Amino acid sequence: MEGNIERAKQTLLSVSIEELTKDLLEGMFAAYYDKASKEYKESNYETTDEIILTNKEYPHIREPKIETTLGTLAFNRHVLEGSHCIQHIGFQNYPIDKKGLNKLDRMINVLLIQDKITPQELALYIDRRDQFGFWFNAFNSAALSASLVRPMVDVNKKKDMLFEQYKEQLNSNDSAEQILAINKIEKELMTDVRKNLESDYGYDLYRSGDGNLDNNYKTINVMRGAVMNEITGKYDTVKASLMDGITKDDIPAFSNSVVAGAYPSAVGTAEAGYMSKIILAILQSIHLDTDKNSDCGTKATIPFTITNKNSSYVLFRNIAEGGKVVMLNHDNISKYIGKTVRMYSPQCCTHKDICAKCAGHTFLNLGVDNAGLLVTEMTDKLLNLKLKSKHDLSQSAKILSPEECVIKPTQNLYCDEHDNHFMKNKTTMRMFIPRVLEEISGFVNEDSLIITMGLFPIKFYDKNDNVIEENFLTIPAMVTFNKYSVTQEDENYYIVSYDPESAICKMTINQTFVNCEFFINQVYLYSKSPQIPYNMLTELMFKCFDINKTDLRTPALGYEFLARRLCQTPNGEPFAFAYGKDPNIDQMSYKKFAYREAVQKSGALQGILFQDLSASANYGLAETLRGNKPEPTPLEYVIKA
C-alpha cells in the first residue's frame, strides 16, 4: 500500500495544472458502483493518506520536508498553484475545514491589498477553490450516517440525570440562571455526542465546522432546549427532542419557538436594510487622502485591544510605539495579540481628507478614497444573523465581573453572589440614561424598571450629596435596571438614583447579536448626547462583539468613521479635529448628532435620503452664505449627471 501511495504522490506532482482534472481526481479518490460487475468499488486512495513531501519534490514547500496528505497536495496544486498564489504564501499544510478556509481566504485577500496578486488572480483563486470543493463534495463528503439519524441511549439516560440535578435552577424565576443551567446541560450532553461520533464518517460534516451539531443534531436527537415565554418572562425548557415527539405540555413552547424564529427573520430584512441606508447616508462624504505618506501631524490615538478574533480588522493600520509609527501587518500582528495598543485613527485626524497615518493603507492599497461606502458589511451580516435565527434558537448567557461593567476600576460597585448575582452599590449612585432611547425598539421605561443597554455615565455621591466619583457603565447587553424612586429628568437624561446597597441589576446577560445591533443604534445612530468617552467608542464596540460572541465582519475603520461623522464640537467641526490637536481634551465634551441631523447638515442632496429636503436646503443655504461648501458625495454625482 505504501508503494501505491508513493505512486499517487508522484502522479499529483508530475501532471501539469491543466491535467489535474476532475476525471483524474475522481479516478484516484472516488469510490463507485461498477454496473458491469454489480459491485461497490473502494477508492484507490484516500485524501487522508499520509505522505512525506520535500522541497526538492515540490519547491513551494519552505521547509526541507513536511508530513502532509494526498488531499492537501491536490488542493495546493489545483487551487493555490493554479491561481498563482502559492508563490507568495507557500504550501498550506493544515485541514481545509471552515476555520482553515477562513484563514486562507484572509491570506489571499491580504495579497490583493498588498498588490501582490491582481483582481483577476483573486477571481481565479475563488473559481478554482469553489470548483475543487464541488468536485470533492460529490464523492468525498458524507452528509448522513446511521448514528446521525437516531438518538443515543447513553445520552438520553444522562439527560434524565442532569435535568434532575439542575431541577431547581431550571425552575428558577431568574431567566439568566435558567439559561446558565441549560447551557451546562447541553454542553455536557453534546460533549458525549461528539465522543460517540468521533470515529463515525458522518461526523466529518460537523467536524469541519460546516454543519452545526449544537443546533441541528441537538434539536433532532437530544433536546429542544430553552424557549423564551414572553408572558412569564422566563424560559420554558423543552426536554424532549423532535425524535421524542411533542407532548401536550410542550405545544406552547414549540409554538413560541416558531414565532421566535419567524419574527426576527421577517422583520430583520426591513431593519437591516434601513440601517444600511442610514450608514451609507452618513458615511458617503468620508474621503481619504490618496497620498500614502500623508500625515496630519496628530499625536492623539485611541486604545484598541487586539485579539485573535479582531486582528484581521486592524491590518495595515498604524500604532504609536516607542515614539515611532508602526504599521500592523501579517508579519508583526501576532506579537500584539492580547495587548491594548495606541492606534492612530480617523477619530483623531485633523485633515478634512483623512490622512494615511490615521486611516492606514487598507483602502489606499485598493485604490479607494471614498472608503465610507465600503464598510456596510455590518448591516449585511446583521441581516444574515436575523434570517438564520429561525434555524438556530440556541441561547447562551454570561455572568459579568464588576471590572467588565465599568470603564475605570471602582470600589463602589460589587457583585452579590448570594443574591442572584445582583450588582450593588456601596454609596449613593445615580445613572444618567439618554432620553433618546425611547426611539429605539426594545427600550422600556416603567415605574419599577428600565430596560436598556448598560452604556451611560454614572456618578457616586457622599452623604452630603457631593460627587466623589464619575464613571461609565459598559455593559454591552440589554439589562433590566430596578427603580426604587421617581425618575428625575433633564434635557438629555433620565436620572435614576440608588441608595447604598440597592439591587441595581443582575450581572448575568444573554449573549446575542441583538445586543451588538442595539449598541450601534444607541451609541452611534440615535443618541443625541455623549454616553461614553469619545476615544473609547471603538474599543467598547469590539468589547461588545467579544462578549456577545458576534462578528459583523467589518473593519474597525467602519465604526471609527461613524464616530468621526456623528461626534462634533459645539461650533460644528468634527470632534476629531479638536482631539487631534489636543489629546488631553475632555473626552465627554463632544456634541453628539443623531444620524438624521448629521445627514441633513451634510447638504441638500444628502437630505433627500431621509425625506427632509427642506431642512437640508435651509442648512445648505446658510452654509453657502458663510462660504462653506458641502462634501461631494457619490449621490451628488449621480443626481447631477
DARAMO-V526477 format. One record per residue. N is the residue number from 1. OMEGA is omega in whole degrees, -180 to 180 (NA if undefined). Layout:
BEGIN
<<N;OMEGA> <N;OMEGA>>
END
This chain:
BEGIN
<<1;-179> <2;179> <3;178> <4;179> <5;178> <6;177> <7;178> <8;178> <9;-179> <10;177> <11;-179> <12;-179> <13;-171> <14;-177> <15;175> <16;179> <17;-179> <18;-179> <19;180> <20;-170> <21;177> <22;-179> <23;180> <24;-177> <25;176> <26;179> <27;-179> <28;-166> <29;-175> <30;167> <31;-175> <32;177> <33;-179> <34;-177> <35;-177> <36;-179> <37;-177> <38;180> <39;175> <40;-177> <41;176> <42;177> <43;179> <44;-179> <45;174> <46;177> <47;-179> <48;176> <49;-174> <50;179> <51;170> <52;-178> <53;179> <54;179> <55;173> <56;178> <57;-178> <58;-170> <59;-178> <60;174> <61;-173> <62;173> <63;179> <64;176> <65;-179> <66;169> <67;-178> <68;-179> <69;178> <70;-180> <71;179> <72;177> <73;179> <74;-180> <75;-179> <76;-179> <77;-174> <78;-172> <79;-172> <80;177> <81;-179> <82;179> <83;178> <84;-180> <85;-172> <86;-180> <87;-180> <88;-174> <89;179> <90;-179> <91;-179> <92;-171> <93;176> <94;-179> <95;177> <96;173> <97;-177> <98;180> <99;-179> <100;-180> <101;176> <102;178> <103;-179> <104;179> <105;179> <106;179> <107;-179> <108;178> <109;179> <110;178> <111;178> <112;-180> <113;-179> <114;-179> <115;177> <116;172> <117;-180> <118;174> <119;179> <120;178> <121;174> <122;179> <123;179> <124;177> <125;-179> <126;-179> <127;-177> <128;176> <129;-178> <130;179> <131;179> <132;-180> <133;179> <134;178> <135;-174> <136;178> <137;-177> <138;-174> <139;-175> <140;-179> <141;177> <142;-178> <143;-174> <144;170> <145;-179> <146;-178> <147;-177> <148;-175> <149;178> <150;179> <151;179> <152;-175> <153;-177> <154;179> <155;179> <156;176> <157;180> <158;178> <159;178> <160;-179> <161;-178> <162;178> <163;176> <164;-179> <165;-177> <166;-176> <167;-177> <168;-179> <169;-179> <170;180> <171;-177> <172;174> <173;179> <174;-176> <175;179> <176;178> <177;176> <178;-177> <179;179> <180;179> <181;180> <182;178> <183;179> <184;-180> <185;-177> <186;-180> <187;-179> <188;180> <189;-178> <190;173> <191;177> <192;178> <193;-179> <194;177> <195;180> <196;-176> <197;-171> <198;-177> <199;-178> <200;-177> <201;-180> <202;-179> <203;-178> <204;-179> <205;-178> <206;179> <207;-178> <208;-177> <209;-178> <210;176> <211;-178> <212;-178> <213;-177> <214;176> <215;-174> <216;-176> <217;-177> <218;-178> <219;-176> <220;-168> <221;-176> <222;180> <223;177> <224;176> <225;-172> <226;175> <227;-178> <228;174> <229;-174> <230;180> <231;-178> <232;-176> <233;180> <234;177> <235;168> <236;-178> <237;-180> <238;-178> <239;-175> <240;170> <241;178> <242;178> <243;178> <244;-176> <245;-177> <246;176> <247;177> <248;-177> <249;-177> <250;-176> <251;179> <252;-179> <253;179> <254;177> <255;178> <256;-179> <257;177> <258;179> <259;-178> <260;178> <261;-174> <262;-174> <263;-179> <264;178> <265;-178> <266;-176> <267;-175> <268;-179> <269;-180> <270;-177> <271;-179> <272;178> <273;180> <274;178> <275;178> <276;178> <277;179> <278;-175> <279;176> <280;-180> <281;-179> <282;-168> <283;-177> <284;-179> <285;177> <286;180> <287;176> <288;171> <289;-175> <290;177> <291;-177> <292;178> <293;-177> <294;-176> <295;-179> <296;177> <297;-177> <298;172> <299;-176> <300;178> <301;172> <302;176> <303;177> <304;179> <305;-177> <306;178> <307;176> <308;-176> <309;-175> <310;-174> <311;-179> <312;-178> <313;176> <314;175> <315;-179> <316;172> <317;-178> <318;175> <319;176> <320;-180> <321;177> <322;180> <323;-180> <324;173> <325;-177> <326;178> <327;177> <328;178> <329;-176> <330;-177> <331;-175> <332;-173> <333;-175> <334;-177> <335;178> <336;179> <337;-180> <338;-179> <339;174> <340;-177> <341;174> <342;-172> <343;172> <344;-168> <345;170> <346;177> <347;-177> <348;-171> <349;-177> <350;178> <351;178> <352;171> <353;-170> <354;-175> <355;-177> <356;178> <357;-177> <358;-178> <359;-175> <360;-174> <361;-176> <362;-177> <363;180> <364;178> <365;178> <366;-179> <367;-177> <368;174> <369;176> <370;-168> <371;-178> <372;-178> <373;-173> <374;-177> <375;180> <376;178> <377;-179> <378;-179> <379;176> <380;-179> <381;176> <382;178> <383;180> <384;180> <385;179> <386;-180> <387;-178> <388;-175> <389;180> <390;178> <391;-178> <392;-179> <393;180> <394;-176> <395;174> <396;-177> <397;-179> <398;173> <399;-179> <400;171> <401;177> <402;-179> <403;-180> <404;-173> <405;-178> <406;178> <407;-178> <408;178> <409;-179> <410;175> <411;-174> <412;176> <413;176> <414;179> <415;179> <416;-177> <417;-179> <418;-180> <419;175> <420;179> <421;176> <422;168> <423;179> <424;-176> <425;-179> <426;179> <427;-177> <428;-176> <429;174> <430;175> <431;-180> <432;-174> <433;-177> <434;-177> <435;-175> <436;-173> <437;179> <438;176> <439;-174> <440;178> <441;179> <442;179> <443;-180> <444;178> <445;-180> <446;-176> <447;-174> <448;-177> <449;170> <450;175> <451;-178> <452;173> <453;-175> <454;-179> <455;-180> <456;-180> <457;172> <458;178> <459;176> <460;-173> <461;174> <462;-176> <463;179> <464;179> <465;174> <466;180> <467;178> <468;177> <469;172> <470;-176> <471;180> <472;171> <473;179> <474;178> <475;-173> <476;-179> <477;174> <478;-174> <479;174> <480;179> <481;176> <482;176> <483;-178> <484;180> <485;-180> <486;180> <487;174> <488;-179> <489;166> <490;-174> <491;-173> <492;-169> <493;159> <494;-177> <495;-177> <496;-176> <497;178> <498;171> <499;179> <500;178> <501;176> <502;172> <503;-171> <504;179> <505;176> <506;-177> <507;175> <508;-179> <509;170> <510;-179> <511;-177> <512;178> <513;179> <514;177> <515;179> <516;177> <517;-180> <518;177> <519;-179> <520;-180> <521;-174> <522;-171> <523;-175> <524;-164> <525;-170> <526;-174> <527;179> <528;178> <529;-179> <530;177> <531;179> <532;-177> <533;-176> <534;-176> <535;-179> <536;-174> <537;-177> <538;178> <539;-178> <540;175> <541;-179> <542;171> <543;177> <544;177> <545;-175> <546;-177> <547;-178> <548;176> <549;-175> <550;176> <551;-180> <552;172> <553;-180> <554;177> <555;178> <556;180> <557;-178> <558;-178> <559;176> <560;176> <561;179> <562;179> <563;-179> <564;-176> <565;-170> <566;179> <567;-175> <568;174> <569;178> <570;-179> <571;172> <572;177> <573;174> <574;178> <575;177> <576;180> <577;-178> <578;-179> <579;180> <580;180> <581;-178> <582;-179> <583;-179> <584;-178> <585;177> <586;-175> <587;176> <588;-176> <589;180> <590;174> <591;-175> <592;175> <593;166> <594;-171> <595;-174> <596;180> <597;-180> <598;-180> <599;-177> <600;180> <601;176> <602;-179> <603;-175> <604;-176> <605;177> <606;-178> <607;178> <608;-177> <609;-177> <610;170> <611;178> <612;-176> <613;-177> <614;-180> <615;-179> <616;180> <617;179> <618;180> <619;180> <620;178> <621;180> <622;180> <623;178> <624;178> <625;178> <626;-180> <627;-180> <628;179> <629;178> <630;177> <631;175> <632;-180> <633;176> <634;179> <635;180> <636;179> <637;-179> <638;-177> <639;-178> <640;179> <641;NA>>
END
